[in-house]
């Protein structure tokens, strides 16, 4: 995520959506930076926030097969 502003901004939350073969949502979760183990709370002026983490997701029983995902950054 990049910050093009001339001042620092908060790190956004991430919405992870797992989709089936027809692109229908099977599972949706909102993850905060703290949920993902990041201690940084802001992105510096004209800075970039990068990170990686491993997420293990177990789809609900009978919920269909996961075929794709969508990751959206947003501010609550």
C-alpha positions in Angstrom: 0.0 0.0 0.0 1.5 3.4 -0.9 0.9 6.8 0.7 1.0 9.6 -1.9 0.1 12.2 0.7 2.6 14.7 2.2 1.7 13.5 5.7 1.6 10.1 7.4 -1.6 8.0 7.3 -2.9 5.1 9.2 -2.4 1.6 7.8 -5.7 0.3 6.4 -7.6 -2.9 7.3 -7.7 -5.7 4.8 -10.9 -7.5 3.7 -10.1 -11.1 2.5 -12.9 -12.7 0.4 -12.6 -16.3 -0.7 -14.6 -17.0 -3.9 -16.0 -20.1 -5.6 -15.7 -20.9 -9.3 -18.6 -18.5 -10.1 -16.8 -15.7 -8.2 -19.4 -15.9 -5.4 -18.1 -15.2 -1.9 -17.7 -18.3 0.3 -15.9 -16.6 3.2 -15.2 -13.0 4.1 -12.9 -11.8 7.0 -11.7 -8.3 8.0 -8.1 -8.3 9.2 -6.4 -5.4 11.0 -2.7 -4.8 10.8 -2.5 -6.0 14.4 -4.4 -9.2 13.5 -1.6 -9.9 10.9 1.1 -9.3 13.5 2.3 -5.9 12.2 3.2 -3.4 14.9 3.5 -0.4 12.6 0.4 1.8 12.8 1.1 4.4 10.1 2.6 4.8 6.6 5.2 7.6 6.4 4.5 10.6 4.1 5.1 9.4 0.5 6.0 6.0 1.9 5.1 2.4 1.2 3.8 -0.2 3.6 4.8 -3.7 2.7 4.6 -7.0 4.5 3.8 -10.6 4.3 2.2 -13.2 6.5 0.8 -16.7 6.2 -2.9 -17.1 6.6 -4.5 -20.5 7.0 -8.2 -20.5 6.2 -10.5 -23.5 6.7 -13.7 -23.0 4.6 -17.0 -23.9 6.3 -18.3 -27.4 5.8 -20.4 -27.7 2.7 -19.4 -24.2 1.7 -18.0 -25.1 -1.7 -14.5 -25.2 -3.1 -12.3 -22.1 -3.0 -11.3 -21.0 -6.5 -10.1 -17.5 -6.0 -9.8 -14.6 -3.6 -10.1 -10.8 -3.4 -8.0 -8.7 -1.0 -9.3 -5.1 -0.5 -7.6 -2.4 1.6 -10.0 0.0 3.4 -10.4 2.3 6.4 -13.2 1.4 8.9 
